[in-house]
Amino acid sequence: MPASARGRMGRGLRSRRDFVSESTLVADKYEVLLDSEHAVRAHELLRAMSG
C-alpha cells in the first residue's frame, strides 16, 4: 500500500477517540540517582524543598 494511502487511512482512524486527553502529567513519585558522595547534600536539598 502506498504511503499516501496509509496516511489517509490513519487520519480517518485518528478522528475517533475512546480516551480522555490530559493537558498535564503529574508524577506520584520521583527516583533520584546519584553518586554516593553526593547523597548527604542531595538529601538536605530535597528536605529543604519539601518544607
Residue, then its C-alpha position, 0 to 999 in steps of 0.5 A: m500500500p502506498a504511503s499516501a494511502r496509509g496516511r489517509m487511512g490513519r487520519g480517518l482512524r485518528s478522528r475517533r477517540d475512546f480516551v480522555s486527553e490530559s493537558t498535564l502529567v503529574a508524577d506520584k513519585y520521583e527516583v533520584l540517582l546519584d553518586s554516593e558522595h553526593a547523597v548527604r547534600a542531595h538529601e538536605l536539598l530535597r528536605a529543604m524543598s519539601g518544607 
